[in-house]
Amino acid sequence: MKSAIVSVLIFVSLFLVFNIIHAESEDNAEFYNSQGITEGKQGRSEQAISSFNKAIELNPNYADAYCSRGIVYFDLKMFW
C-alpha cells in the first residue's frame, strides 16, 4: 500500500514539474512575441525577427509568432 502511495506521489510531482516547465516556456514565448511586435512597430525589423525566432524556438507550435514574423518578412519583401 505504501509503495502505491509513493508511486502516485512521484507521478503527481513529475506531472506538476513538467507542467511548470512547459508553462514557463510558453510564457517566455509570449514575451518574445510581444517584444517582437513592439520592435516591429518601432521599425526595428531585424530585432523583431530575432524575437519571433526566439518565441518559435521556445514554443514551435506558437502560430502567432510565425504569423508576426511573416508580416515582418513581407514588409521587408523577404518572402520566397
mmCIF file of the N, C-alpha and C atoms, coordinates in Angstrom:
data_MODEL
# 
_entry.id   MODEL 
# 
loop_
_atom_site.group_PDB 
_atom_site.id 
_atom_site.type_symbol 
_atom_site.label_atom_id 
_atom_site.label_alt_id 
_atom_site.label_comp_id 
_atom_site.label_asym_id 
_atom_site.label_entity_id 
_atom_site.label_seq_id 
_atom_site.pdbx_PDB_ins_code 
_atom_site.Cartn_x 
_atom_site.Cartn_y 
_atom_site.Cartn_z 
_atom_site.occupancy 
_atom_site.B_iso_or_equiv 
_atom_site.pdbx_formal_charge 
_atom_site.auth_seq_id 
_atom_site.auth_comp_id 
_atom_site.auth_asym_id 
_atom_site.auth_atom_id 
_atom_site.pdbx_PDB_model_num 
ATOM 1   N N  . MET A 1 1  ? 0.826  -1.195 0.000   1.00 0.00 ? 1  MET A N  1 
ATOM 2   C CA . MET A 1 1  ? 0.000  0.000  0.000   1.00 0.00 ? 1  MET A CA 1 
ATOM 3   C C  . MET A 1 1  ? 0.868  1.255  0.000   1.00 0.00 ? 1  MET A C  1 
ATOM 4   N N  . LYS A 1 2  ? 1.932  1.248  0.825   1.00 0.00 ? 2  LYS A N  1 
ATOM 5   C CA . LYS A 1 2  ? 2.819  2.413  0.885   1.00 0.00 ? 2  LYS A CA 1 
ATOM 6   C C  . LYS A 1 2  ? 3.495  2.666  -0.456  1.00 0.00 ? 2  LYS A C  1 
ATOM 7   N N  . SER A 1 3  ? 3.903  1.587  -1.122  1.00 0.00 ? 3  SER A N  1 
ATOM 8   C CA . SER A 1 3  ? 4.590  1.769  -2.400  1.00 0.00 ? 3  SER A CA 1 
ATOM 9   C C  . SER A 1 3  ? 3.644  2.351  -3.458  1.00 0.00 ? 3  SER A C  1 
ATOM 10  N N  . ALA A 1 4  ? 2.379  2.009  -3.399  1.00 0.00 ? 4  ALA A N  1 
ATOM 11  C CA . ALA A 1 4  ? 1.405  2.565  -4.340  1.00 0.00 ? 4  ALA A CA 1 
ATOM 12  C C  . ALA A 1 4  ? 1.221  4.060  -4.091  1.00 0.00 ? 4  ALA A C  1 
ATOM 13  N N  . ILE A 1 5  ? 1.159  4.453  -2.842  1.00 0.00 ? 5  ILE A N  1 
ATOM 14  C CA . ILE A 1 5  ? 1.010  5.874  -2.492  1.00 0.00 ? 5  ILE A CA 1 
ATOM 15  C C  . ILE A 1 5  ? 2.250  6.647  -2.914  1.00 0.00 ? 5  ILE A C  1 
ATOM 16  N N  . VAL A 1 6  ? 3.422  6.069  -2.671  1.00 0.00 ? 6  VAL A N  1 
ATOM 17  C CA . VAL A 1 6  ? 4.670  6.718  -3.066  1.00 0.00 ? 6  VAL A CA 1 
ATOM 18  C C  . VAL A 1 6  ? 4.723  6.863  -4.590  1.00 0.00 ? 6  VAL A C  1 
ATOM 19  N N  . SER A 1 7  ? 4.320  5.834  -5.303  1.00 0.00 ? 7  SER A N  1 
ATOM 20  C CA . SER A 1 7  ? 4.309  5.884  -6.763  1.00 0.00 ? 7  SER A CA 1 
ATOM 21  C C  . SER A 1 7  ? 3.380  6.980  -7.276  1.00 0.00 ? 7  SER A C  1 
ATOM 22  N N  . VAL A 1 8  ? 2.209  7.078  -6.692  1.00 0.00 ? 8  VAL A N  1 
ATOM 23  C CA . VAL A 1 8  ? 1.257  8.117  -7.098  1.00 0.00 ? 8  VAL A CA 1 
ATOM 24  C C  . VAL A 1 8  ? 1.828  9.499  -6.799  1.00 0.00 ? 8  VAL A C  1 
ATOM 25  N N  . LEU A 1 9  ? 2.440  9.671  -5.638  1.00 0.00 ? 9  LEU A N  1 
ATOM 26  C CA . LEU A 1 9  ? 3.029  10.960 -5.281  1.00 0.00 ? 9  LEU A CA 1 
ATOM 27  C C  . LEU A 1 9  ? 4.164  11.338 -6.235  1.00 0.00 ? 9  LEU A C  1 
ATOM 28  N N  . ILE A 1 10 ? 4.975  10.380 -6.598  1.00 0.00 ? 10 ILE A N  1 
ATOM 29  C CA . ILE A 1 10 ? 6.069  10.645 -7.545  1.00 0.00 ? 10 ILE A CA 1 
ATOM 30  C C  . ILE A 1 10 ? 5.487  11.038 -8.904  1.00 0.00 ? 10 ILE A C  1 
ATOM 31  N N  . PHE A 1 11 ? 4.476  10.309 -9.353  1.00 0.00 ? 11 PHE A N  1 
ATOM 32  C CA . PHE A 1 11 ? 3.850  10.618 -10.637 1.00 0.00 ? 11 PHE A CA 1 
ATOM 33  C C  . PHE A 1 11 ? 3.254  12.026 -10.624 1.00 0.00 ? 11 PHE A C  1 
ATOM 34  N N  . VAL A 1 12 ? 2.524  12.362 -9.590  1.00 0.00 ? 12 VAL A N  1 
ATOM 35  C CA . VAL A 1 12 ? 1.907  13.687 -9.491  1.00 0.00 ? 12 VAL A CA 1 
ATOM 36  C C  . VAL A 1 12 ? 2.978  14.766 -9.446  1.00 0.00 ? 12 VAL A C  1 
ATOM 37  N N  . SER A 1 13 ? 4.051  14.530 -8.702  1.00 0.00 ? 13 SER A N  1 
ATOM 38  C CA . SER A 1 13 ? 5.142  15.502 -8.620  1.00 0.00 ? 13 SER A CA 1 
ATOM 39  C C  . SER A 1 13 ? 5.779  15.735 -9.985  1.00 0.00 ? 13 SER A C  1 
ATOM 40  N N  . LEU A 1 14 ? 6.067  14.660 -10.704 1.00 0.00 ? 14 LEU A N  1 
ATOM 41  C CA . LEU A 1 14 ? 6.654  14.788 -12.039 1.00 0.00 ? 14 LEU A CA 1 
ATOM 42  C C  . LEU A 1 14 ? 5.704  15.502 -12.993 1.00 0.00 ? 14 LEU A C  1 
ATOM 43  N N  . PHE A 1 15 ? 4.441  15.199 -12.893 1.00 0.00 ? 15 PHE A N  1 
ATOM 44  C CA . PHE A 1 15 ? 3.439  15.847 -13.730 1.00 0.00 ? 15 PHE A CA 1 
ATOM 45  C C  . PHE A 1 15 ? 3.417  17.353 -13.462 1.00 0.00 ? 15 PHE A C  1 
ATOM 46  N N  . LEU A 1 16 ? 3.435  17.743 -12.207 1.00 0.00 ? 16 LEU A N  1 
ATOM 47  C CA . LEU A 1 16 ? 3.422  19.168 -11.854 1.00 0.00 ? 16 LEU A CA 1 
ATOM 48  C C  . LEU A 1 16 ? 4.691  19.871 -12.316 1.00 0.00 ? 16 LEU A C  1 
ATOM 49  N N  . VAL A 1 17 ? 5.836  19.237 -12.138 1.00 0.00 ? 17 VAL A N  1 
ATOM 50  C CA . VAL A 1 17 ? 7.100  19.836 -12.580 1.00 0.00 ? 17 VAL A CA 1 
ATOM 51  C C  . VAL A 1 17 ? 7.091  20.024 -14.086 1.00 0.00 ? 17 VAL A C  1 
ATOM 52  N N  . PHE A 1 18 ? 6.643  19.031 -14.829 1.00 0.00 ? 18 PHE A N  1 
ATOM 53  C CA . PHE A 1 18 ? 6.573  19.147 -16.290 1.00 0.00 ? 18 PHE A CA 1 
ATOM 54  C C  . PHE A 1 18 ? 5.663  20.300 -16.696 1.00 0.00 ? 18 PHE A C  1 
ATOM 55  N N  . ASN A 1 19 ? 4.516  20.422 -16.052 1.00 0.00 ? 19 ASN A N  1 
ATOM 56  C CA . ASN A 1 19 ? 3.585  21.500 -16.397 1.00 0.00 ? 19 ASN A CA 1 
ATOM 57  C C  . ASN A 1 19 ? 4.154  22.875 -16.071 1.00 0.00 ? 19 ASN A C  1 
ATOM 58  N N  . ILE A 1 20 ? 4.889  22.989 -14.991 1.00 0.00 ? 20 ILE A N  1 
ATOM 59  C CA . ILE A 1 20 ? 5.515  24.268 -14.638 1.00 0.00 ? 20 ILE A CA 1 
ATOM 60  C C  . ILE A 1 20 ? 6.564  24.633 -15.681 1.00 0.00 ? 20 ILE A C  1 
ATOM 61  N N  . ILE A 1 21 ? 7.400  23.684 -16.062 1.00 0.00 ? 21 ILE A N  1 
ATOM 62  C CA . ILE A 1 21 ? 8.431  23.943 -17.078 1.00 0.00 ? 21 ILE A CA 1 
ATOM 63  C C  . ILE A 1 21 ? 7.774  24.320 -18.400 1.00 0.00 ? 21 ILE A C  1 
ATOM 64  N N  . HIS A 1 22 ? 6.735  23.608 -18.779 1.00 0.00 ? 22 HIS A N  1 
ATOM 65  C CA . HIS A 1 22 ? 6.032  23.883 -20.038 1.00 0.00 ? 22 HIS A CA 1 
ATOM 66  C C  . HIS A 1 22 ? 5.388  25.264 -20.003 1.00 0.00 ? 22 HIS A C  1 
ATOM 67  N N  . ALA A 1 23 ? 4.763  25.608 -18.896 1.00 0.00 ? 23 ALA A N  1 
ATOM 68  C CA . ALA A 1 23 ? 4.113  26.916 -18.774 1.00 0.00 ? 23 ALA A CA 1 
ATOM 69  C C  . ALA A 1 23 ? 5.138  28.042 -18.847 1.00 0.00 ? 23 ALA A C  1 
ATOM 70  N N  . GLU A 1 24 ? 6.298  27.843 -18.234 1.00 0.00 ? 24 GLU A N  1 
ATOM 71  C CA . GLU A 1 24 ? 7.330  28.876 -18.275 1.00 0.00 ? 24 GLU A CA 1 
ATOM 72  C C  . GLU A 1 24 ? 7.799  29.112 -19.703 1.00 0.00 ? 24 GLU A C  1 
ATOM 73  N N  . SER A 1 25 ? 7.981  28.053 -20.480 1.00 0.00 ? 25 SER A N  1 
ATOM 74  C CA . SER A 1 25 ? 8.457  28.246 -21.847 1.00 0.00 ? 25 SER A CA 1 
ATOM 75  C C  . SER A 1 25 ? 7.385  28.922 -22.701 1.00 0.00 ? 25 SER A C  1 
ATOM 76  N N  . GLU A 1 26 ? 6.104  28.631 -22.457 1.00 0.00 ? 26 GLU A N  1 
ATOM 77  C CA . GLU A 1 26 ? 5.057  29.323 -23.192 1.00 0.00 ? 26 GLU A CA 1 
ATOM 78  C C  . GLU A 1 26 ? 5.016  30.793 -22.809 1.00 0.00 ? 26 GLU A C  1 
ATOM 79  N N  . ASP A 1 27 ? 5.185  31.098 -21.512 1.00 0.00 ? 27 ASP A N  1 
ATOM 80  C CA . ASP A 1 27 ? 5.211  32.491 -21.081 1.00 0.00 ? 27 ASP A CA 1 
ATOM 81  C C  . ASP A 1 27 ? 6.368  33.223 -21.739 1.00 0.00 ? 27 ASP A C  1 
ATOM 82  N N  . ASN A 1 28 ? 7.502  32.587 -21.800 1.00 0.00 ? 28 ASN A N  1 
ATOM 83  C CA . ASN A 1 28 ? 8.648  33.212 -22.445 1.00 0.00 ? 28 ASN A CA 1 
ATOM 84  C C  . ASN A 1 28 ? 8.385  33.414 -23.929 1.00 0.00 ? 28 ASN A C  1 
ATOM 85  N N  . ALA A 1 29 ? 7.745  32.468 -24.563 1.00 0.00 ? 29 ALA A N  1 
ATOM 86  C CA . ALA A 1 29 ? 7.429  32.603 -25.984 1.00 0.00 ? 29 ALA A CA 1 
ATOM 87  C C  . ALA A 1 29 ? 6.492  33.793 -26.189 1.00 0.00 ? 29 ALA A C  1 
ATOM 88  N N  . GLU A 1 30 ? 5.527  33.937 -25.316 1.00 0.00 ? 30 GLU A N  1 
ATOM 89  C CA . GLU A 1 30 ? 4.615  35.075 -25.407 1.00 0.00 ? 30 GLU A CA 1 
ATOM 90  C C  . GLU A 1 30 ? 5.367  36.384 -25.193 1.00 0.00 ? 30 GLU A C  1 
ATOM 91  N N  . PHE A 1 31 ? 6.305  36.389 -24.258 1.00 0.00 ? 31 PHE A N  1 
ATOM 92  C CA . PHE A 1 31 ? 7.110  37.584 -24.009 1.00 0.00 ? 31 PHE A CA 1 
ATOM 93  C C  . PHE A 1 31 ? 7.886  37.973 -25.261 1.00 0.00 ? 31 PHE A C  1 
ATOM 94  N N  . TYR A 1 32 ? 8.563  37.009 -25.873 1.00 0.00 ? 32 TYR A N  1 
ATOM 95  C CA . TYR A 1 32 ? 9.363  37.303 -27.059 1.00 0.00 ? 32 TYR A CA 1 
ATOM 96  C C  . TYR A 1 32 ? 8.484  37.714 -28.240 1.00 0.00 ? 32 TYR A C  1 
ATOM 97  N N  . ASN A 1 33 ? 7.303  37.130 -28.351 1.00 0.00 ? 33 ASN A N  1 
ATOM 98  C CA . ASN A 1 33 ? 6.394  37.540 -29.418 1.00 0.00 ? 33 ASN A CA 1 
ATOM 99  C C  . ASN A 1 33 ? 5.962  38.995 -29.209 1.00 0.00 ? 33 ASN A C  1 
ATOM 100 N N  . SER A 1 34 ? 5.618  39.333 -27.982 1.00 0.00 ? 34 SER A N  1 
ATOM 101 C CA . SER A 1 34 ? 5.234  40.717 -27.665 1.00 0.00 ? 34 SER A CA 1 
ATOM 102 C C  . SER A 1 34 ? 6.380  41.680 -27.930 1.00 0.00 ? 34 SER A C  1 
ATOM 103 N N  . GLN A 1 35 ? 7.549  41.265 -27.518 1.00 0.00 ? 35 GLN A N  1 
ATOM 104 C CA . GLN A 1 35 ? 8.736  42.090 -27.741 1.00 0.00 ? 35 GLN A CA 1 
ATOM 105 C C  . GLN A 1 35 ? 8.946  42.300 -29.241 1.00 0.00 ? 35 GLN A C  1 
ATOM 106 N N  . GLY A 1 36 ? 8.781  41.255 -30.023 1.00 0.00 ? 36 GLY A N  1 
ATOM 107 C CA . GLY A 1 36 ? 8.934  41.357 -31.472 1.00 0.00 ? 36 GLY A CA 1 
ATOM 108 C C  . GLY A 1 36 ? 7.917  42.297 -32.094 1.00 0.00 ? 36 GLY A C  1 
ATOM 109 N N  . ILE A 1 37 ? 6.693  42.246 -31.613 1.00 0.00 ? 37 ILE A N  1 
ATOM 110 C CA . ILE A 1 37 ? 5.662  43.154 -32.125 1.00 0.00 ? 37 ILE A CA 1 
ATOM 111 C C  . ILE A 1 37 ? 6.049  44.603 -31.834 1.00 0.00 ? 37 ILE A C  1 
ATOM 112 N N  . THR A 1 38 ? 6.504  44.860 -30.612 1.00 0.00 ? 38 THR A N  1 
ATOM 113 C CA . THR A 1 38 ? 6.931  46.205 -30.236 1.00 0.00 ? 38 THR A CA 1 
ATOM 114 C C  . THR A 1 38 ? 8.092  46.665 -31.113 1.00 0.00 ? 38 THR A C  1 
ATOM 115 N N  . GLU A 1 39 ? 9.064  45.793 -31.297 1.00 0.00 ? 39 GLU A N  1 
ATOM 116 C CA . GLU A 1 39 ? 10.221 46.133 -32.129 1.00 0.00 ? 39 GLU A CA 1 
ATOM 117 C C  . GLU A 1 39 ? 9.798  46.404 -33.575 1.00 0.00 ? 39 GLU A C  1 
ATOM 118 N N  . GLY A 1 40 ? 8.880  45.604 -34.083 1.00 0.00 ? 40 GLY A N  1 
ATOM 119 C CA . GLY A 1 40 ? 8.392  45.801 -35.438 1.00 0.00 ? 40 GLY A CA 1 
ATOM 120 C C  . GLY A 1 40 ? 7.702  47.145 -35.603 1.00 0.00 ? 40 GLY A C  1 
ATOM 121 N N  . LYS A 1 41 ? 6.892  47.513 -34.611 1.00 0.00 ? 41 LYS A N  1 
ATOM 122 C CA . LYS A 1 41 ? 6.206  48.806 -34.664 1.00 0.00 ? 41 LYS A CA 1 
ATOM 123 C C  . LYS A 1 41 ? 7.188  49.972 -34.610 1.00 0.00 ? 41 LYS A C  1 
ATOM 124 N N  . GLN A 1 42 ? 8.340  49.733 -33.984 1.00 0.00 ? 42 GLN A N  1 
ATOM 125 C CA . GLN A 1 42 ? 9.359  50.778 -33.871 1.00 0.00 ? 42 GLN A CA 1 
ATOM 126 C C  . GLN A 1 42 ? 10.288 50.796 -35.085 1.00 0.00 ? 42 GLN A C  1 
ATOM 127 N N  . GLY A 1 43 ? 10.017 49.933 -36.051 1.00 0.00 ? 43 GLY A N  1 
ATOM 128 C CA . GLY A 1 43 ? 10.831 49.888 -37.261 1.00 0.00 ? 43 GLY A CA 1 
ATOM 129 C C  . GLY A 1 43 ? 12.123 49.109 -37.124 1.00 0.00 ? 43 GLY A C  1 
ATOM 130 N N  . ARG A 1 44 ? 12.265 48.375 -36.041 1.00 0.00 ? 44 ARG A N  1 
ATOM 131 C CA . ARG A 1 44 ? 13.472 47.564 -35.822 1.00 0.00 ? 44 ARG A CA 1 
ATOM 132 C C  . ARG A 1 44 ? 13.196 46.133 -36.278 1.00 0.00 ? 44 ARG A C  1 
ATOM 133 N N  . SER A 1 45 ? 13.124 45.964 -37.583 1.00 0.00 ? 45 SER A N  1 
ATOM 134 C CA . SER A 1 45 ? 12.690 44.698 -38.176 1.00 0.00 ? 45 SER A CA 1 
ATOM 135 C C  . SER A 1 45 ? 13.606 43.531 -37.864 1.00 0.00 ? 45 SER A C  1 
ATOM 136 N N  . GLU A 1 46 ? 14.909 43.732 -37.949 1.00 0.00 ? 46 GLU A N  1 
ATOM 137 C CA . GLU A 1 46 ? 15.851 42.629 -37.690 1.00 0.00 ? 46 GLU A CA 1 
ATOM 138 C C  . GLU A 1 46 ? 15.729 42.134 -36.247 1.00 0.00 ? 46 GLU A C  1 
ATOM 139 N N  . GLN A 1 47 ? 15.586 43.051 -35.305 1.00 0.00 ? 47 GLN A N  1 
ATOM 140 C CA . GLN A 1 47 ? 15.414 42.663 -33.902 1.00 0.00 ? 47 GLN A CA 1 
ATOM 141 C C  . GLN A 1 47 ? 14.079 41.947 -33.707 1.00 0.00 ? 47 GLN A C  1 
ATOM 142 N N  . ALA A 1 48 ? 13.048 42.423 -34.413 1.00 0.00 ? 48 ALA A N  1 
ATOM 143 C CA . ALA A 1 48 ? 11.734 41.791 -34.320 1.00 0.00 ? 48 ALA A CA 1 
ATOM 144 C C  . ALA A 1 48 ? 11.800 40.344 -34.800 1.00 0.00 ? 48 ALA A C  1 
ATOM 145 N N  . ILE A 1 49 ? 12.454 40.133 -35.933 1.00 0.00 ? 49 ILE A N  1 
ATOM 146 C CA . ILE A 1 49 ? 12.591 38.768 -36.464 1.00 0.00 ? 49 ILE A CA 1 
ATOM 147 C C  . ILE A 1 49 ? 13.333 37.884 -35.474 1.00 0.00 ? 49 ILE A C  1 
ATOM 148 N N  . SER A 1 50 ? 14.362 38.423 -34.860 1.00 0.00 ? 50 SER A N  1 
ATOM 149 C CA . SER A 1 50 ? 15.118 37.670 -33.861 1.00 0.00 ? 50 SER A CA 1 
ATOM 150 C C  . SER A 1 50 ? 14.226 37.288 -32.677 1.00 0.00 ? 50 SER A C  1 
ATOM 151 N N  . SER A 1 51 ? 13.398 38.217 -32.224 1.00 0.00 ? 51 SER A N  1 
ATOM 152 C CA . SER A 1 51 ? 12.485 37.925 -31.109 1.00 0.00 ? 51 SER A CA 1 
ATOM 153 C C  . SER A 1 51 ? 11.460 36.871 -31.505 1.00 0.00 ? 51 SER A C  1 
ATOM 154 N N  . PHE A 1 52 ? 10.913 36.976 -32.708 1.00 0.00 ? 52 PHE A N  1 
ATOM 155 C CA . PHE A 1 52 ? 9.944  35.968 -33.162 1.00 0.00 ? 52 PHE A CA 1 
ATOM 156 C C  . PHE A 1 52 ? 10.612 34.598 -33.282 1.00 0.00 ? 52 PHE A C  1 
ATOM 157 N N  . ASN A 1 53 ? 11.842 34.570 -33.771 1.00 0.00 ? 53 ASN A N  1 
ATOM 158 C CA . ASN A 1 53 ? 12.581 33.299 -33.858 1.00 0.00 ? 53 ASN A CA 1 
ATOM 159 C C  . ASN A 1 53 ? 12.762 32.682 -32.479 1.00 0.00 ? 53 ASN A C  1 
ATOM 160 N N  . LYS A 1 54 ? 13.055 33.510 -31.478 1.00 0.00 ? 54 LYS A N  1 
ATOM 161 C CA . LYS A 1 54 ? 13.236 33.005 -30.102 1.00 0.00 ? 54 LYS A CA 1 
ATOM 162 C C  . LYS A 1 54 ? 11.908 32.449 -29.578 1.00 0.00 ? 54 LYS A C  1 
ATOM 163 N N  . ALA A 1 55 ? 10.803 33.157 -29.860 1.00 0.00 ? 55 ALA A N  1 
ATOM 164 C CA . ALA A 1 55 ? 9.488  32.674 -29.433 1.00 0.00 ? 55 ALA A CA 1 
ATOM 165 C C  . ALA A 1 55 ? 9.184  31.321 -30.060 1.00 0.00 ? 55 ALA A C  1 
ATOM 166 N N  . ILE A 1 56 ? 9.502  31.189 -31.343 1.00 0.00 ? 56 ILE A N  1 
ATOM 167 C CA . ILE A 1 56 ? 9.251  29.925 -32.054 1.00 0.00 ? 56 ILE A CA 1 
ATOM 168 C C  . ILE A 1 56 ? 10.155 28.820 -31.527 1.00 0.00 ? 56 ILE A C  1 
ATOM 169 N N  . GLU A 1 57 ? 11.383 29.166 -31.193 1.00 0.00 ? 57 GLU A N  1 
ATOM 170 C CA . GLU A 1 57 ? 12.309 28.185 -30.620 1.00 0.00 ? 57 GLU A CA 1 
ATOM 171 C C  . GLU A 1 57 ? 11.767 27.656 -29.293 1.00 0.00 ? 57 GLU A C  1 
ATOM 172 N N  . LEU A 1 58 ? 11.214 28.558 -28.477 1.00 0.00 ? 58 LEU A N  1 
ATOM 173 C CA . LEU A 1 58 ? 10.687 28.153 -27.174 1.00 0.00 ? 58 LEU A CA 1 
ATOM 174 C C  . LEU A 1 58 ? 9.380  27.377 -27.291 1.00 0.00 ? 58 LEU A C  1 
ATOM 175 N N  . ASN A 1 59 ? 8.574  27.731 -28.285 1.00 0.00 ? 59 ASN A N  1 
ATOM 176 C CA . ASN A 1 59 ? 7.298  27.046 -28.479 1.00 0.00 ? 59 ASN A CA 1 
ATOM 177 C C  . ASN A 1 59 ? 7.043  26.904 -29.977 1.00 0.00 ? 59 ASN A C  1 
ATOM 178 N N  . PRO A 1 60 ? 7.500  25.800 -30.565 1.00 0.00 ? 60 PRO A N  1 
ATOM 179 C CA . PRO A 1 60 ? 7.372  25.606 -32.015 1.00 0.00 ? 60 PRO A CA 1 
ATOM 180 C C  . PRO A 1 60 ? 5.925  25.584 -32.517 1.00 0.00 ? 60 PRO A C  1 
ATOM 181 N N  . ASN A 1 61 ? 4.961  25.480 -31.625 1.00 0.00 ? 61 ASN A N  1 
ATOM 182 C CA . ASN A 1 61 ? 3.551  25.454 -32.019 1.00 0.00 ? 61 ASN A CA 1 
ATOM 183 C C  . ASN A 1 61 ? 2.874  26.814 -31.859 1.00 0.00 ? 61 ASN A C  1 
ATOM 184 N N  . TYR A 1 62 ? 3.651  27.856 -31.637 1.00 0.00 ? 62 TYR A N  1 
ATOM 185 C CA . TYR A 1 62 ? 3.105  29.187 -31.362 1.00 0.00 ? 62 TYR A CA 1 
ATOM 186 C C  . TYR A 1 62 ? 2.828  29.908 -32.682 1.00 0.00 ? 62 TYR A C  1 
ATOM 187 N N  . ALA A 1 63 ? 1.612  29.741 -33.184 1.00 0.00 ? 63 ALA A N  1 
ATOM 188 C CA . ALA A 1 63 ? 1.239  30.245 -34.504 1.00 0.00 ? 63 ALA A CA 1 
ATOM 189 C C  . ALA A 1 63 ? 1.351  31.765 -34.609 1.00 0.00 ? 63 ALA A C  1 
ATOM 190 N N  . ASP A 1 64 ? 1.047  32.485 -33.529 1.00 0.00 ? 64 ASP A N  1 
ATOM 191 C CA . ASP A 1 64 ? 1.120  33.949 -33.569 1.00 0.00 ? 64 ASP A CA 1 
ATOM 192 C C  . ASP A 1 64 ? 2.526  34.430 -33.912 1.00 0.00 ? 64 ASP A C  1 
ATOM 193 N N  . ALA A 1 65 ? 3.534  33.756 -33.388 1.00 0.00 ? 65 ALA A N  1 
ATOM 194 C CA . ALA A 1 65 ? 4.919  34.161 -33.663 1.00 0.00 ? 65 ALA A CA 1 
ATOM 195 C C  . ALA A 1 65 ? 5.263  33.934 -35.137 1.00 0.00 ? 65 ALA A C  1 
ATOM 196 N N  . TYR A 1 66 ? 4.800  32.819 -35.702 1.00 0.00 ? 66 TYR A N  1 
ATOM 197 C CA . TYR A 1 66 ? 5.036  32.565 -37.131 1.00 0.00 ? 66 TYR A CA 1 
ATOM 198 C C  . TYR A 1 66 ? 4.352  33.646 -37.977 1.00 0.00 ? 66 TYR A C  1 
ATOM 199 N N  . CYS A 1 67 ? 3.126  33.966 -37.616 1.00 0.00 ? 67 CYS A N  1 
ATOM 200 C CA . CYS A 1 67 ? 2.361  34.970 -38.356 1.00 0.00 ? 67 CYS A CA 1 
ATOM 201 C C  . CYS A 1 67 ? 3.041  36.340 -38.255 1.00 0.00 ? 67 CYS A C  1 
ATOM 202 N N  . SER A 1 68 ? 3.426  36.724 -37.055 1.00 0.00 ? 68 SER A N  1 
ATOM 203 C CA . SER A 1 68 ? 4.076  38.022 -36.851 1.00 0.00 ? 68 SER A CA 1 
ATOM 204 C C  . SER A 1 68 ? 5.387  38.100 -37.623 1.00 0.00 ? 68 SER A C  1 
ATOM 205 N N  . ARG A 1 69 ? 6.148  37.021 -37.583 1.00 0.00 ? 69 ARG A N  1 
ATOM 206 C CA . ARG A 1 69 ? 7.417  37.003 -38.323 1.00 0.00 ? 69 ARG A CA 1 
ATOM 207 C C  . ARG A 1 69 ? 7.158  37.118 -39.818 1.00 0.00 ? 69 ARG A C  1 
ATOM 208 N N  . GLY A 1 70 ? 6.126  36.449 -40.297 1.00 0.00 ? 70 GLY A N  1 
ATOM 209 C CA . GLY A 1 70 ? 5.772  36.527 -41.701 1.00 0.00 ? 70 GLY A CA 1 
ATOM 210 C C  . GLY A 1 70 ? 5.400  37.941 -42.127 1.00 0.00 ? 70 GLY A C  1 
ATOM 211 N N  . ILE A 1 71 ? 4.709  38.659 -41.270 1.00 0.00 ? 71 ILE A N  1 
ATOM 212 C CA . ILE A 1 71 ? 4.346  40.049 -41.574 1.00 0.00 ? 71 ILE A CA 1 
ATOM 213 C C  . ILE A 1 71 ? 5.596  40.900 -41.718 1.00 0.00 ? 71 ILE A C  1 
ATOM 214 N N  . VAL A 1 72 ? 6.563  40.718 -40.816 1.00 0.00 ? 72 VAL A N  1 
ATOM 215 C CA . VAL A 1 72 ? 7.807  41.489 -40.908 1.00 0.00 ? 72 VAL A CA 1 
ATOM 216 C C  . VAL A 1 72 ? 8.565  41.119 -42.176 1.00 0.00 ? 72 VAL A C  1 
ATOM 217 N N  . TYR A 1 73 ? 8.642  39.819 -42.480 1.00 0.00 ? 73 TYR A N  1 
ATOM 218 C CA . TYR A 1 73 ? 9.310  39.403 -43.717 1.00 0.00 ? 73 TYR A CA 1 
ATOM 219 C C  . TYR A 1 73 ? 8.622  40.035 -44.933 1.00 0.00 ? 73 TYR A C  1 
ATOM 220 N N  . PHE A 1 74 ? 7.298  40.052 -44.921 1.00 0.00 ? 74 PHE A N  1 
ATOM 221 C CA . PHE A 1 74 ? 6.566  40.638 -46.031 1.00 0.00 ? 74 PHE A CA 1 
ATOM 222 C C  . PHE A 1 74 ? 6.877  42.131 -46.150 1.00 0.00 ? 74 PHE A C  1 
ATOM 223 N N  . ASP A 1 75 ? 6.892  42.826 -45.012 1.00 0.00 ? 75 ASP A N  1 
ATOM 224 C CA . ASP A 1 75 ? 7.208  44.252 -45.017 1.00 0.00 ? 75 ASP A CA 1 
ATOM 225 C C  . ASP A 1 75 ? 8.620  44.511 -45.565 1.00 0.00 ? 75 ASP A C  1 
ATOM 226 N N  . LEU A 1 76 ? 9.526  43.600 -45.284 1.00 0.00 ? 76 LEU A N  1 
ATOM 227 C CA . LEU A 1 76 ? 10.894 43.744 -45.768 1.00 0.00 ? 76 LEU A CA 1 
ATOM 228 C C  . LEU A 1 76 ? 11.060 43.190 -47.192 1.00 0.00 ? 76 LEU A C  1 
ATOM 229 N N  . LYS A 1 77 ? 9.967  42.639 -47.720 1.00 0.00 ? 77 LYS A N  1 
ATOM 230 C CA . LYS A 1 77 ? 9.975  41.987 -49.033 1.00 0.00 ? 77 LYS A CA 1 
ATOM 231 C C  . LYS A 1 77 ? 10.984 40.840 -49.069 1.00 0.00 ? 77 LYS A C  1 
ATOM 232 N N  . MET A 1 78 ? 11.049 40.119 -47.936 1.00 0.00 ? 78 MET A N  1 
ATOM 233 C CA . MET A 1 78 ? 11.957 38.974 -47.815 1.00 0.00 ? 78 MET A CA 1 
ATOM 234 C C  . MET A 1 78 ? 11.162 37.673 -47.891 1.00 0.00 ? 78 MET A C  1 
ATOM 235 N N  . PHE A 1 79 ? 10.206 37.611 -48.779 1.00 0.00 ? 79 PHE A N  1 
ATOM 236 C CA . PHE A 1 79 ? 9.415  36.392 -48.905 1.00 0.00 ? 79 PHE A CA 1 
ATOM 237 C C  . PHE A 1 79 ? 9.923  35.605 -50.107 1.00 0.00 ? 79 PHE A C  1 
ATOM 238 N N  . TRP A 1 80 ? 9.571  34.350 -50.110 1.00 0.00 ? 80 TRP A N  1 
ATOM 239 C CA . TRP A 1 80 ? 10.094 33.455 -51.122 1.00 0.00 ? 80 TRP A CA 1 
ATOM 240 C C  . TRP A 1 80 ? 9.150  33.337 -52.259 1.00 0.00 ? 80 TRP A C  1 
# 
